[in-house]
Amino acid sequence: MFKWSKVLFAGLLSTATLLPAIQTSAAEAKPSVIRFASPMVGTGNRPVGYGNYYATAQTLGLFEKEFQKDGIKVQWNNFKGAGPAINESYANGLVDITWIGDLPGLIGKASRLDTKLVAMAGSQDNTYLVVASGSPAKSIADLKGKRIGFFKGTNLHLSIINVVKKYGFSEKDFRFVNMDGPVAYSALASGDIDAIWSSSYIFPVVDRGIAKIIYSTKNEPDLYKTSGYVLVNSKFEQKYPEVVQRVVNVLVKQAAWESKPANKDALFKLWAKSGISYSNINKAHIGVDLKRHSAPIFDAYNVSLIKQKLKAGQDLKLIRGNVDVDKWIEPKYVNNALKTLNLQNYWKPLNANGQ
């Protein structure tokens, strides 16, 4: 008996000794900082994006408000180098959570970047082909053999090459030049290039009379438009799942708010902080179903669209390697957020055909 009591006492002592360590471990179950990233940069290089609920969350400081009480610092990086720069940061372990366009997101995963796709974040965004205001060009065909500037490696790239293919051309039929927006605008004005293919960031240039739009993807299927994803570094997600859940809760709540018609005016005013005018933002979203545009869900349609873009990128040799899309997607965070916010029936799931 004496020996067993001694063993029991030693065990209790050992447990008591370990308790502070266990408590310390629990206290460290949250990060000291969350490193958010975005490829969206407003005019004048201001760190303000627009066009999706992730950008709005940054503008409103929603993550800062969410984690302030925990003493968790929120760090933002808006990469002028867009999606390719974000992929590089993931490769170097410098980012935890980001919004990224479809093509760079798929390229990164196909290149074995260890990420999880936790939410859809913007779809049905259009691209625009513009030429100098005095150009005689009126169609894509008129630009065969001409110099067209756009930012390669971004979600624009997949849209452009898909469209070119649809109309019977290949990348070799044009002299595509890699350049970001401000450089392209200057090059078009000086005559160094013949056209620019861009997002709605081109609208102010059109307003100033420097360029005119000769084509847009407005009447094309969603495959030819751009979309975006919310990605999480897998190591961060595994270590801090509760933090990831809170981030997604904030995003889903914001997505629901900006999908409501009554909030459209306030939303576009927030997006105008990027430097794109309210009127141009309104123009860019004519005919866009904001509720569907903001849907974060992984329904059959959104999953099918991801797979279609993966195949298109592979066929066009923009994506080398493969992605197991079903394993890449982690839907539990959005699904939990929908339950927490009582939004289970808010977004209608569509089938693979979009119906």
C-alpha positions in Angstrom: 0.0 0.0 0.0 2.7 2.4 0.9 4.4 1.9 -2.4 1.2 2.5 -4.4 0.4 5.6 -2.4 3.9 6.8 -3.2 3.5 6.2 -6.9 0.0 7.9 -6.8 1.5 11.0 -5.0 4.4 11.1 -7.5 1.9 11.0 -10.4 -0.2 13.8 -8.9 2.9 15.8 -8.4 4.0 15.2 -12.0 0.5 16.3 -13.3 0.6 19.4 -11.1 4.1 20.2 -12.5 2.9 19.8 -16.1 -0.3 21.9 -15.6 1.3 25.3 -16.1 3.0 24.0 -19.2 -0.3 22.8 -20.6 -2.0 26.1 -19.8 0.9 28.0 -21.5 0.5 25.8 -24.6 -3.2 26.6 -24.7 -2.5 30.3 -24.4 -0.1 30.0 -27.3 -2.8 28.4 -29.5 -3.3 31.7 -31.3 -0.8 33.6 -33.5 0.7 36.9 -32.5 0.1 38.2 -36.1 -2.0 37.2 -39.1 -0.4 38.1 -42.4 -3.0 39.0 -44.9 -2.1 39.7 -48.5 -3.9 41.1 -51.6 -2.9 41.6 -55.2 -5.3 44.6 -55.4 -3.7 48.0 -55.5 -5.7 51.2 -56.1 -4.7 54.2 -58.2 -1.6 55.9 -57.0 -0.5 52.6 -55.4 -2.9 53.0 -52.5 -3.5 49.8 -50.6 -7.2 49.7 -51.4 -8.9 47.2 -53.7 -12.4 46.8 -54.8 -14.7 44.3 -56.5 -15.1 41.6 -53.8 -15.9 41.1 -50.1 -12.2 40.4 -49.2 -11.2 43.9 -50.5 -14.1 45.4 -48.6 -13.1 43.7 -45.4 -9.6 45.3 -45.7 -11.1 48.7 -46.4 -13.4 48.5 -43.4 -10.7 47.1 -41.1 -12.9 44.2 -40.2 -10.1 41.8 -39.3 -8.5 44.4 -37.1 -11.8 44.8 -35.2 -12.3 41.0 -34.9 -8.9 40.2 -33.4 -8.2 43.4 -31.4 -9.6 41.9 -28.2 -7.2 38.9 -28.6 -4.1 41.1 -29.0 -3.5 39.5 -32.4 -1.9 41.9 -34.8 -3.2 42.1 -38.4 -0.6 42.8 -41.0 -1.5 43.7 -44.6 0.6 43.4 -47.8 -0.9 44.7 -51.1 1.3 43.3 -53.8 1.8 45.5 -56.9 3.2 42.3 -58.4 -0.2 40.8 -58.1 -0.8 37.0 -58.1 2.7 35.9 -59.1 4.1 38.0 -56.2 1.7 36.4 -53.8 2.7 32.9 -54.9 6.3 33.8 -54.3 5.4 34.9 -50.8 3.6 31.7 -50.1 6.7 29.8 -51.3 8.8 31.7 -48.9 6.4 31.3 -46.0 5.6 35.0 -45.8 1.8 35.0 -46.0 -1.0 33.3 -44.1 -4.2 34.3 -45.8 -4.9 35.9 -49.2 -7.2 36.7 -52.0 -5.9 35.6 -55.3 -7.1 35.4 -58.9 -8.0 32.1 -60.4 -5.1 31.5 -62.7 -2.3 32.4 -60.2 -4.1 30.4 -57.5 -4.2 27.3 -59.7 -0.6 27.8 -60.9 0.6 28.0 -57.3 -1.2 24.9 -56.3 -0.1 23.0 -59.4 3.5 24.1 -58.4 2.9 22.4 -55.1 2.4 25.4 -52.9 0.8 24.1 -49.7 -2.5 26.1 -49.6 -6.1 25.4 -48.9 -9.0 27.0 -50.8 -11.4 28.1 -48.1 -13.9 30.4 -50.0 -14.9 31.6 -53.4 -14.5 35.4 -53.5 -15.8 37.1 -56.6 -16.9 35.7 -59.9 -18.3 37.1 -63.2 -15.7 39.9 -63.4 -15.1 41.1 -66.9 -12.0 41.9 -68.9 -11.8 44.7 -71.5 -9.8 45.2 -74.7 -9.0 48.8 -75.4 -7.2 50.6 -78.2 -6.0 54.2 -78.5 -8.9 56.6 -79.2 -7.7 57.2 -82.8 -7.2 53.6 -83.6 -9.2 52.1 -86.6 -9.3 48.7 -84.8 -12.9 47.6 -84.0 -12.4 43.9 -83.1 -10.0 41.3 -81.8 -9.3 40.3 -85.5 -8.2 43.8 -86.3 -5.3 43.4 -83.8 -3.8 40.3 -85.3 0.0 40.8 -85.3 -0.3 43.9 -83.1 1.3 44.6 -79.7 -1.2 44.0 -76.8 -0.1 44.8 -73.3 -1.4 43.0 -70.2 -0.2 41.7 -66.9 0.9 38.0 -67.5 0.4 35.4 -64.8 -2.7 37.1 -63.4 -6.3 36.0 -63.7 -6.5 38.3 -66.8 -4.1 36.0 -68.6 -6.4 33.0 -68.6 -9.4 35.1 -69.6 -7.5 36.6 -72.5 -6.1 33.4 -74.0 -9.4 31.6 -73.6 -11.2 34.4 -75.5 -8.5 34.5 -78.2 -8.9 30.7 -78.6 -12.7 31.0 -78.8 -12.5 33.4 -81.7 -10.2 31.2 -83.7 -6.8 32.7 -82.8 -3.8 31.6 -80.7 -1.4 33.5 -78.6 1.1 33.4 -81.5 -1.3 35.5 -83.6 -0.6 38.6 -81.4 2.5 40.3 -79.9 1.6 40.1 -76.3 3.7 42.3 -74.0 3.9 41.8 -70.2 3.3 45.1 -68.4 1.2 46.3 -65.5 -1.5 48.9 -65.7 0.3 52.3 -65.3 3.1 51.2 -67.7 0.6 50.0 -70.2 -1.5 53.2 -70.1 1.6 55.3 -70.8 2.7 52.9 -73.6 -0.7 53.1 -75.3 -0.7 56.9 -75.1 2.8 57.0 -76.6 2.0 54.5 -79.4 4.5 51.9 -78.1 1.7 49.3 -77.9 -1.5 49.0 -80.0 -3.9 47.8 -77.3 -4.4 46.9 -73.6 -6.3 44.0 -72.2 -7.4 44.9 -68.7 -9.9 44.8 -65.9 -12.3 47.7 -65.2 -9.2 49.5 -63.9 -9.0 50.7 -67.5 -12.1 52.8 -67.2 -10.5 56.1 -66.0 -8.2 55.9 -69.0 -11.2 55.6 -71.3 -12.8 58.5 -69.4 -9.8 60.7 -70.2 -10.2 60.0 -73.9 -6.9 58.1 -74.2 -8.6 54.8 -75.1 -11.8 53.2 -76.3 -13.2 49.8 -75.5 -13.6 47.5 -78.5 -14.4 44.3 -76.7 -15.5 43.0 -73.3 -16.4 39.6 -71.8 -19.8 40.9 -70.6 -21.7 38.6 -73.0 -19.4 35.6 -72.6 -19.9 32.5 -70.3 -18.3 32.7 -66.9 -15.4 30.5 -68.0 -14.1 33.5 -70.0 -14.5 35.9 -67.1 -12.3 36.2 -64.0 -12.9 35.0 -60.5 -11.0 34.9 -57.2 -10.3 32.6 -54.3 -9.5 33.0 -50.6 -6.5 30.8 -49.8 -4.9 29.9 -46.5 -1.4 28.6 -45.9 -2.0 24.9 -44.9 0.4 25.0 -42.0 -1.4 28.1 -40.6 -4.7 26.4 -41.1 -3.7 23.2 -39.3 -2.1 25.2 -36.4 -4.9 27.8 -36.0 -8.2 26.4 -37.3 -10.2 28.5 -34.9 -8.6 31.6 -36.2 -9.2 30.6 -39.8 -12.9 30.0 -38.9 -13.2 33.5 -37.4 -11.6 35.0 -40.5 -14.1 33.1 -42.8 -17.0 34.1 -40.5 -16.1 37.8 -41.0 -15.8 37.3 -44.8 -19.1 35.4 -45.1 -20.9 38.1 -43.1 -19.5 40.8 -45.3 -20.3 38.8 -48.4 -24.0 38.6 -47.3 -24.1 42.4 -46.6 -22.7 43.4 -49.9 -25.0 41.1 -51.9 -28.1 42.9 -50.8 -29.5 45.5 -53.3 -30.1 47.9 -50.5 -26.4 48.1 -49.8 -25.3 48.6 -53.4 -24.8 52.4 -53.2 -22.8 52.2 -49.9 -20.8 49.3 -51.2 -19.8 51.1 -54.4 -18.8 54.2 -52.4 -16.5 52.0 -50.3 -15.0 50.5 -53.4 -14.5 54.0 -54.8 -11.8 54.5 -52.1 -9.6 52.5 -54.5 -9.5 55.5 -56.8 -11.9 54.1 -59.3 -14.9 56.4 -59.5 -18.3 55.4 -58.3 -19.7 55.8 -61.8 -17.1 53.5 -63.3 -17.7 50.9 -60.6 -21.4 51.1 -61.3 -20.7 50.8 -65.0 -18.5 47.7 -64.5 -21.3 45.9 -62.5 -24.2 46.6 -64.9 -25.9 43.2 -65.4 -23.8 41.6 -62.6 -25.8 39.6 -60.0 -24.1 40.9 -56.9 -25.5 38.1 -54.8 -24.1 35.4 -57.1 -20.9 37.4 -57.5 -20.3 37.4 -53.8 -21.3 33.8 -53.1 -18.5 32.2 -51.1 -20.0 28.7 -51.4 -18.6 25.6 -53.0 -21.6 24.5 -54.9 -21.5 22.2 -57.9 -21.3 25.2 -60.2 -18.3 26.9 -58.5 -16.4 23.6 -58.2 -17.1 22.9 -61.9 -15.9 26.3 -62.8 -12.6 25.8 -60.9 -12.1 22.5 -62.7 -12.9 24.0 -66.1 -10.4 26.8 -65.6 -7.8 24.3 -64.5 -8.3 22.3 -67.7 -8.3 25.4 -69.8 -5.1 26.6 -68.2 -3.5 23.2 -68.8 -4.6 23.0 -72.4 -3.2 26.5 -73.0 0.0 25.4 -71.2 -0.4 28.2 -68.7 -0.6 25.7 -65.9 2.0 22.9 -65.7 1.2 20.1 -63.4 -2.2 19.1 -61.9 -4.4 20.0 -59.0 -6.7 17.7 -57.1 -9.4 20.3 -56.8 -11.6 18.3 -54.5 -8.8 17.9 -52.0 -7.6 21.5 -52.4 -11.0 22.8 -51.4 -11.8 22.9 -47.7 -15.5 23.8 -47.4 -16.0 23.3 -43.7 -15.1 26.9 -42.8 -17.8 28.4 -45.1 -20.3 25.8 -44.1 -19.7 26.5 -40.4 -19.9 30.3 -41.0 -23.3 29.8 -42.8 -24.6 27.9 -39.8 -23.2 30.4 -37.2 -24.7 33.4 -39.1 -27.9 31.6 -39.9 -27.3 31.9 -43.6 -27.7 28.2 -44.6 -30.3 29.0 -47.2 -29.1 32.5 -48.2 -27.2 31.5 -51.4 -29.0 29.1 -53.7 -26.6 26.2 -54.7 -26.4 25.8 -58.4 -25.8 22.6 -60.3 -22.7 22.1 -62.5 -24.6 23.8 -65.4 -25.3 26.9 -63.4 -29.0 26.1 -62.9 
